[in-house]
Amino acid sequence: MRRRTFVRGVGGGSMLAVAGCLEREDEDDEPEEAQPEDENTLRVVTYSSMVTGETPAGAVLAEAFEEELPDAEIEWIVPEAGIEHYAQRARLEAEMNADVYLGLTPAELVFLDEAVSADVFERLERERLERDGRIRADLSFGDPDDRALPIDSGYVGLVYDESVLEAPETFEDLLAEEYAGTVLAQDPRRSAPGRAFLLSTVAAYGNEFVDYWEGLRENDVDVYERWTDSYVDEYLEETRPMVVSYTTDRIAANAADRSMERHQIATPDGQGYENVEGVAVFADTGRRELAYEFVDFLLSSQIQTEIAIRNAQFPALERQYLDLGTEFTAFARQPEQPVRFTYDELHGNLTGWLEEWGEEFGEDVIDDRPEIDDTGTD
């Protein structure tokens, strides 16, 4: 009989805040986590929207994996601070207490490498994977140590209400009076879409990106800690008519029967930052065989379709392995000019960009919730 899957949360700080407390070991900062007793329990780290909501992809993944391997059970772990939680554990030389990381981005991997020297994830043993050759040729982490396998990708742009605004054609348009007080964004230190939007501005303005953000501030941009705060709590409540989000949001909006008028897509200067999500195996896992079975399982046609539709992301597989249906292709939008920094371009630069942004705009970030209950990877 298939056993119950469950979700566990663990604490932590922001991507940059954690780096400041890594030098000391404090039991209050790092509570010990219970080890699962069953060797067939696979502990999978992910972000909250993978496992929460009305129809999360994680629930389908767990059910399908446990049907394929009846003795297996998935325990989802949702760290409040995402990858920085494991950077902290590595610096403290603590056990990871996890087997697989699902939803890792290149920026998070670079952050980890800049924060610690320990091997948190292992080099992938690709000979264990039967479906490795299915992945799109254009998707890559660019990691010289080959620790992560792409499982999907998405493009970050702007979602807007066409009954209120016209689409901004350029980044400069967002500084115009027409768009004053209209934009919802996210803290790039805590949010993957927020980080992608920041990197878009770095790509567009180079070292002058701080000046551009100063213009956004003068035009009354609202910056929230996480995507959930800005999109679910604010945009869906119609507090403002534009939000930094994914260019595939119309897929989810259509499925949820939300206003499509309010889910139009804008890609300033024709650009959208490509956010690749991947899966990695923790180096100290004691369940390596089960971990690799799960990684290969993620590359099956059925699961790639489920992830694409339920997470509203582009799948990692070549088209011949997929049948996404007309609704996905009708509502998913790719920018004319995808933007993506390579691993080498991010390494040595990302932390500095985030620190520079935080020094100038960190105090502007809005967090009006009574307690933190979301993940830094939203």
Secondary structure as the mmCIF struct_conf table of DSSP 4:
data_model
#
loop_
_struct_conf.conf_type_id
_struct_conf.id
_struct_conf.beg_label_comp_id
_struct_conf.beg_label_asym_id
_struct_conf.beg_label_seq_id
_struct_conf.end_label_comp_id
_struct_conf.end_label_asym_id
_struct_conf.end_label_seq_id
HELX_LH_PP_P HELX_LH_PP_P1 ARG A 2 THR A 5
STRN STRN1 PHE A 6 VAL A 10
TURN_TY1_P TURN_TY1_P1 MET A 15 ALA A 17
HELX_RH_3T_P HELX_RH_3T_P1 VAL A 18 CYS A 21
TURN_TY1_P TURN_TY1_P2 LEU A 22 GLU A 23
BEND BEND1 ARG A 24 ARG A 24
TURN_TY1_P TURN_TY1_P3 GLU A 27 ASP A 29
BEND BEND2 GLU A 30 GLU A 30
HELX_LH_PP_P HELX_LH_PP_P2 ALA A 34 PRO A 36
BEND BEND3 GLU A 37 GLU A 37
TURN_TY1_P TURN_TY1_P4 GLU A 39 ASN A 40
STRN STRN2 THR A 41 VAL A 45
HELX_RH_AL_P HELX_RH_AL_P1 SER A 48 VAL A 51
BEND BEND4 GLY A 53 THR A 55
HELX_RH_AL_P HELX_RH_AL_P2 ALA A 57 GLU A 68
BEND BEND5 LEU A 69 LEU A 69
TURN_TY1_P TURN_TY1_P5 PRO A 70 ASP A 71
STRN STRN3 GLU A 73 PRO A 79
TURN_TY1_P TURN_TY1_P6 GLU A 80 GLY A 82
HELX_RH_AL_P HELX_RH_AL_P3 ILE A 83 ARG A 91
TURN_TY1_P TURN_TY1_P7 LEU A 92 GLU A 93
BEND BEND6 ASP A 99 ASP A 99
STRN STRN4 VAL A 100 LEU A 104
HELX_RH_AL_P HELX_RH_AL_P4 PRO A 106 ALA A 115
BEND BEND7 ALA A 118 ALA A 118
STRN STRN5 PHE A 121 PHE A 121
HELX_LH_PP_P HELX_LH_PP_P3 GLU A 122 LEU A 124
HELX_RH_3T_P HELX_RH_3T_P2 ARG A 126 ARG A 128
BEND BEND8 GLU A 130 ARG A 131
HELX_RH_3T_P HELX_RH_3T_P3 ASP A 132 ARG A 134
STRN STRN6 ILE A 135 ILE A 135
TURN_TY1_P TURN_TY1_P8 ALA A 137 ASP A 138
TURN_TY1_P TURN_TY1_P9 PRO A 144 ASP A 145
STRN STRN7 LEU A 149 TYR A 160
TURN_TY1_P TURN_TY1_P10 GLU A 162 VAL A 164
HELX_LH_PP_P HELX_LH_PP_P4 GLU A 166 PRO A 168
BEND BEND9 THR A 170 THR A 170
TURN_TY1_P TURN_TY1_P11 PHE A 171 PHE A 171
HELX_RH_3T_P HELX_RH_3T_P4 GLU A 172 LEU A 175
BEND BEND10 ALA A 176 ALA A 176
HELX_RH_3T_P HELX_RH_3T_P5 GLU A 177 TYR A 179
TURN_TY1_P TURN_TY1_P12 ALA A 180 GLY A 181
STRN STRN8 VAL A 183 GLN A 186
TURN_TY1_P TURN_TY1_P13 PRO A 188 ARG A 190
HELX_RH_AL_P HELX_RH_AL_P5 ALA A 192 TYR A 205
HELX_RH_3T_P HELX_RH_3T_P6 GLY A 206 GLU A 208
HELX_RH_AL_P HELX_RH_AL_P6 PHE A 209 GLU A 218
TURN_TY1_P TURN_TY1_P14 ASN A 219 ASP A 220
STRN STRN9 ASP A 222 TYR A 224
BEND BEND11 GLU A 225 ARG A 226
HELX_RH_AL_P HELX_RH_AL_P7 TRP A 227 TRP A 227
HELX_RH_PI_P HELX_RH_PI_P1 THR A 228 TYR A 235
TURN_TY1_P TURN_TY1_P15 LEU A 236 GLU A 238
BEND BEND12 THR A 239 PRO A 241
STRN STRN10 MET A 242 TYR A 246
TURN_TY1_P TURN_TY1_P16 THR A 247 THR A 248
HELX_RH_AL_P HELX_RH_AL_P8 ASP A 249 ALA A 255
TURN_TY1_P TURN_TY1_P17 ALA A 256 ASP A 257
BEND BEND13 MET A 260 MET A 260
TURN_TY1_P TURN_TY1_P18 GLU A 261 ARG A 262
STRN STRN11 GLN A 264 ALA A 266
HELX_RH_3T_P HELX_RH_3T_P7 PRO A 268 GLY A 270
STRN STRN12 GLN A 271 VAL A 281
STRN STRN13 PHE A 282 PHE A 282
TURN_TY1_P TURN_TY1_P19 ALA A 283 ASP A 284
BEND BEND14 GLY A 286 GLY A 286
HELX_RH_AL_P HELX_RH_AL_P9 ARG A 288 LEU A 298
TURN_TY1_P TURN_TY1_P20 LEU A 299 LEU A 299
BEND BEND15 SER A 300 SER A 300
HELX_RH_AL_P HELX_RH_AL_P10 SER A 301 ASN A 311
TURN_TY1_P TURN_TY1_P21 ALA A 312 ALA A 312
STRN STRN14 PHE A 314 PRO A 315
BEND BEND16 ALA A 316 ALA A 316
STRN STRN15 LEU A 317 LEU A 317
HELX_RH_3T_P HELX_RH_3T_P8 ARG A 319 TYR A 321
HELX_RH_AL_P HELX_RH_AL_P11 GLY A 325 PHE A 331
BEND BEND17 GLU A 336 GLU A 336
STRN STRN16 GLN A 337 VAL A 339
HELX_RH_AL_P HELX_RH_AL_P12 TYR A 343 LEU A 346
TURN_TY1_P TURN_TY1_P22 HIS A 347 ASN A 349
HELX_RH_AL_P HELX_RH_AL_P13 LEU A 350 PHE A 361
HELX_RH_3T_P HELX_RH_3T_P9 GLY A 362 ASP A 364
STRN STRN17 ILE A 366 ILE A 366
BEND BEND18 ARG A 369 GLU A 371
BEND BEND19 ASP A 374 ASP A 374
TURN_TY1_P TURN_TY1_P23 GLY A 376 THR A 377
#
